[in-house]
């Protein structure tokens, strides 16, 4: 295996790894946003709710 082939494989592997990490990060953000619980009004709450939908 020549040095040029090794360099291409290393760069290709790094790009694949970065793509996987960005995909995982995007998935985690999507899960965090979609898994937020519904707002529940509490009788003892003295402040306005954080979201307008509450």
N, CA, C and O atoms as CSV, one atom per row, in Angstrom:
chain,resi,resn,atom,element,x,y,z
A,1,UNK,N,N,0.855,-1.170,0.000
A,1,UNK,CA,C,0.000,0.000,0.000
A,1,UNK,C,C,0.905,1.237,0.000
A,1,UNK,O,O,1.802,1.372,0.832
A,2,UNK,N,N,0.653,2.098,-0.916
A,2,UNK,CA,C,1.498,3.286,-1.022
A,2,UNK,C,C,1.039,4.357,-0.034
A,2,UNK,O,O,-0.046,4.274,0.543
A,3,UNK,N,N,1.880,5.345,0.139
A,3,UNK,CA,C,1.558,6.435,1.057
A,3,UNK,C,C,0.352,7.222,0.570
A,3,UNK,O,O,-0.442,7.702,1.380
A,4,UNK,N,N,0.205,7.361,-0.738
A,4,UNK,CA,C,-0.926,8.108,-1.285
A,4,UNK,C,C,-2.242,7.374,-1.010
A,4,UNK,O,O,-3.248,8.015,-0.704
A,5,UNK,N,N,-2.250,6.075,-1.113
A,5,UNK,CA,C,-3.452,5.290,-0.839
A,5,UNK,C,C,-3.790,5.368,0.648
A,5,UNK,O,O,-4.955,5.507,1.018
A,6,UNK,N,N,-2.772,5.278,1.495
A,6,UNK,CA,C,-2.996,5.382,2.930
A,6,UNK,C,C,-3.576,6.746,3.297
A,6,UNK,O,O,-4.466,6.832,4.143
A,7,UNK,N,N,-3.086,7.797,2.675
A,7,UNK,CA,C,-3.577,9.143,2.943
A,7,UNK,C,C,-5.044,9.260,2.533
A,7,UNK,O,O,-5.854,9.823,3.268
A,8,UNK,N,N,-5.380,8.731,1.365
A,8,UNK,CA,C,-6.776,8.782,0.896
A,8,UNK,C,C,-7.693,7.995,1.809
A,8,UNK,O,O,-8.802,8.435,2.111
A,9,UNK,N,N,-7.232,6.825,2.254
A,9,UNK,CA,C,-8.043,6.023,3.174
A,9,UNK,C,C,-8.238,6.726,4.511
A,9,UNK,O,O,-9.324,6.672,5.087
A,10,UNK,N,N,-7.210,7.376,5.002
A,10,UNK,CA,C,-7.312,8.091,6.273
A,10,UNK,C,C,-8.284,9.266,6.161
A,10,UNK,O,O,-9.111,9.480,7.047
A,11,UNK,N,N,-8.182,10.016,5.081
A,11,UNK,CA,C,-9.083,11.153,4.884
A,11,UNK,C,C,-10.516,10.662,4.685
A,11,UNK,O,O,-11.451,11.233,5.246
A,12,UNK,N,N,-10.691,9.616,3.895
A,12,UNK,CA,C,-12.025,9.051,3.677
A,12,UNK,C,C,-12.631,8.531,4.971
A,12,UNK,O,O,-13.812,8.754,5.237
A,13,UNK,N,N,-11.840,7.847,5.771
A,13,UNK,CA,C,-12.325,7.346,7.059
A,13,UNK,C,C,-12.707,8.462,8.003
A,13,UNK,O,O,-13.707,8.368,8.715
A,14,UNK,N,N,-11.908,9.526,8.012
A,14,UNK,CA,C,-12.227,10.670,8.874
A,14,UNK,C,C,-13.521,11.343,8.428
A,14,UNK,O,O,-14.324,11.758,9.264
A,15,UNK,N,N,-13.726,11.452,7.118
A,15,UNK,CA,C,-14.967,12.061,6.615
A,15,UNK,C,C,-16.186,11.211,6.953
A,15,UNK,O,O,-17.237,11.742,7.314
A,16,UNK,N,N,-16.048,9.905,6.839
A,16,UNK,CA,C,-17.153,9.007,7.197
A,16,UNK,C,C,-17.460,9.125,8.685
A,16,UNK,O,O,-18.625,9.191,9.078
A,17,UNK,N,N,-16.435,9.151,9.501
A,17,UNK,CA,C,-16.637,9.277,10.944
A,17,UNK,C,C,-17.313,10.598,11.299
A,17,UNK,O,O,-18.215,10.629,12.136
A,18,UNK,N,N,-16.886,11.677,10.672
A,18,UNK,CA,C,-17.517,12.975,10.932
A,18,UNK,C,C,-18.980,12.973,10.496
A,18,UNK,O,O,-19.832,13.531,11.188
A,19,UNK,N,N,-19.278,12.355,9.363
A,19,UNK,CA,C,-20.659,12.280,8.890
A,19,UNK,C,C,-21.518,11.500,9.877
A,19,UNK,O,O,-22.655,11.884,10.154
A,20,UNK,N,N,-20.981,10.410,10.404
A,20,UNK,CA,C,-21.729,9.626,11.395
A,20,UNK,C,C,-21.960,10.423,12.678
A,20,UNK,O,O,-23.043,10.362,13.261
A,21,UNK,N,N,-20.959,11.159,13.112
A,21,UNK,CA,C,-21.113,11.949,14.329
A,21,UNK,C,C,-22.134,13.066,14.158
A,21,UNK,O,O,-22.928,13.323,15.063
A,22,UNK,N,N,-22.120,13.734,12.999
A,22,UNK,CA,C,-23.115,14.781,12.746
A,22,UNK,C,C,-24.521,14.194,12.660
A,22,UNK,O,O,-25.474,14.800,13.148
A,23,UNK,N,N,-24.656,13.029,12.050
A,23,UNK,CA,C,-25.965,12.378,11.961
A,23,UNK,C,C,-26.464,12.003,13.352
A,23,UNK,O,O,-27.641,12.190,13.661
A,24,UNK,N,N,-25.582,11.479,14.187
A,24,UNK,CA,C,-25.964,11.110,15.558
A,24,UNK,C,C,-26.367,12.337,16.356
A,24,UNK,O,O,-27.352,12.308,17.093
A,25,UNK,N,N,-25.604,13.420,16.210
A,25,UNK,CA,C,-25.919,14.646,16.936
A,25,UNK,C,C,-27.280,15.200,16.497
A,25,UNK,O,O,-28.075,15.637,17.329
A,26,UNK,N,N,-27.537,15.179,15.195
A,26,UNK,CA,C,-28.835,15.630,14.696
A,26,UNK,C,C,-29.968,14.770,15.218
A,26,UNK,O,O,-31.033,15.282,15.564
A,27,UNK,N,N,-29.747,13.473,15.275
A,27,UNK,CA,C,-30.758,12.560,15.814
A,27,UNK,C,C,-31.031,12.864,17.284
A,27,UNK,O,O,-32.186,12.886,17.709
A,28,UNK,N,N,-29.989,13.096,18.054
A,28,UNK,CA,C,-30.173,13.379,19.479
A,28,UNK,C,C,-30.918,14.694,19.696
A,28,UNK,O,O,-31.741,14.789,20.607
A,29,UNK,N,N,-30.649,15.700,18.883
A,29,UNK,CA,C,-31.371,16.969,18.987
A,29,UNK,C,C,-32.836,16.754,18.647
A,29,UNK,O,O,-33.714,17.281,19.330
A,30,UNK,N,N,-33.110,15.983,17.594
A,30,UNK,CA,C,-34.502,15.723,17.206
A,30,UNK,C,C,-35.239,14.978,18.305
A,30,UNK,O,O,-36.389,15.303,18.602
A,31,UNK,N,N,-34.609,13.994,18.907
A,31,UNK,CA,C,-35.243,13.234,19.985
A,31,UNK,C,C,-35.493,14.132,21.193
A,31,UNK,O,O,-36.539,14.033,21.834
A,32,UNK,N,N,-34.548,14.999,21.503
A,32,UNK,CA,C,-34.721,15.895,22.653
A,32,UNK,C,C,-35.880,16.856,22.434
A,32,UNK,O,O,-36.626,17.152,23.367
A,33,UNK,N,N,-36.035,17.340,21.218
A,33,UNK,CA,C,-37.112,18.286,20.941
A,33,UNK,C,C,-38.465,17.586,20.934
A,33,UNK,O,O,-39.436,18.110,21.480
A,34,UNK,N,N,-38.537,16.414,20.324
A,34,UNK,CA,C,-39.830,15.736,20.204
A,34,UNK,C,C,-40.255,15.023,21.478
A,34,UNK,O,O,-41.425,14.660,21.599
A,35,UNK,N,N,-39.370,14.810,22.418
A,35,UNK,CA,C,-39.735,14.068,23.623
A,35,UNK,C,C,-40.037,14.973,24.812
A,35,UNK,O,O,-40.111,14.499,25.946
A,36,UNK,N,N,-40.213,16.271,24.567
A,36,UNK,CA,C,-40.548,17.165,25.670
A,36,UNK,C,C,-41.952,16.850,26.160
A,36,UNK,O,O,-42.868,16.644,25.364
A,37,UNK,N,N,-42.109,16.815,27.449
A,37,UNK,CA,C,-43.411,16.501,28.015
A,37,UNK,C,C,-44.355,17.688,27.868
A,37,UNK,O,O,-43.930,18.831,27.696
A,38,UNK,N,N,-45.632,17.387,27.939
A,38,UNK,CA,C,-46.638,18.437,27.832
A,38,UNK,C,C,-46.587,19.319,29.074
A,38,UNK,O,O,-46.197,18.877,30.154
A,39,UNK,N,N,-46.976,20.535,28.903
A,39,UNK,CA,C,-46.978,21.470,30.019
A,39,UNK,C,C,-48.146,21.142,30.945
A,39,UNK,O,O,-49.272,20.947,30.488
A,40,UNK,N,N,-47.877,21.085,32.227
A,40,UNK,CA,C,-48.903,20.774,33.204
A,40,UNK,C,C,-49.069,21.965,34.118
A,40,UNK,O,O,-48.112,22.408,34.754
A,41,UNK,N,N,-50.278,22.485,34.186
A,41,UNK,CA,C,-50.545,23.628,35.061
A,41,UNK,C,C,-50.589,23.157,36.504
A,41,UNK,O,O,-51.171,22.116,36.810
A,42,UNK,N,N,-49.982,23.913,37.371
A,42,UNK,CA,C,-49.975,23.590,38.792
A,42,UNK,C,C,-50.697,24.698,39.540
A,42,UNK,O,O,-50.575,25.878,39.209
A,43,UNK,N,N,-51.440,24.301,40.542
A,43,UNK,CA,C,-52.219,25.277,41.296
A,43,UNK,C,C,-51.324,26.230,42.086
A,43,UNK,O,O,-51.682,27.392,42.280
A,44,UNK,N,N,-50.187,25.761,42.534
A,44,UNK,CA,C,-49.312,26.581,43.353
A,44,UNK,C,C,-48.358,27.435,42.536
A,44,UNK,O,O,-47.517,28.140,43.093
A,45,UNK,N,N,-48.489,27.372,41.217
A,45,UNK,CA,C,-47.574,28.134,40.364
A,45,UNK,C,C,-47.900,29.627,40.448
A,45,UNK,O,O,-49.045,30.033,40.253
A,46,UNK,N,N,-46.894,30.425,40.736
A,46,UNK,CA,C,-47.112,31.861,40.826
A,46,UNK,C,C,-46.628,32.589,39.589
A,46,UNK,O,O,-46.922,33.771,39.414
A,47,UNK,N,N,-45.897,31.913,38.736
A,47,UNK,CA,C,-45.362,32.539,37.524
A,47,UNK,C,C,-46.136,32.048,36.308
A,47,UNK,O,O,-46.855,31.050,36.359
A,48,UNK,N,N,-45.967,32.770,35.232
A,48,UNK,CA,C,-46.588,32.387,33.964
A,48,UNK,C,C,-45.855,31.161,33.402
A,48,UNK,O,O,-44.665,30.987,33.662
A,49,UNK,N,N,-46.536,30.326,32.650
A,49,UNK,CA,C,-45.879,29.155,32.075
A,49,UNK,C,C,-44.802,29.550,31.086
A,49,UNK,O,O,-44.837,30.642,30.519
A,50,UNK,N,N,-43.853,28.668,30.881
A,50,UNK,CA,C,-42.722,28.963,30.002
A,50,UNK,C,C,-43.129,28.986,28.537
A,50,UNK,O,O,-42.555,29.734,27.745
A,51,UNK,N,N,-44.116,28.172,28.171
A,51,UNK,CA,C,-44.554,28.119,26.778
A,51,UNK,C,C,-45.949,28.721,26.667
A,51,UNK,O,O,-46.754,28.635,27.594
A,52,UNK,N,N,-46.219,29.329,25.520
A,52,UNK,CA,C,-47.526,29.952,25.310
A,52,UNK,C,C,-48.632,28.916,25.164
A,52,UNK,O,O,-49.804,29.242,25.357
A,53,UNK,N,N,-48.292,27.692,24.832
A,53,UNK,CA,C,-49.292,26.644,24.630
A,53,UNK,C,C,-49.858,26.140,25.949
A,53,UNK,O,O,-50.844,25.403,25.951
A,54,UNK,N,N,-49.264,26.514,27.051
A,54,UNK,CA,C,-49.705,26.018,28.346
A,54,UNK,C,C,-50.950,26.750,28.819
A,54,UNK,O,O,-51.464,26.460,29.900
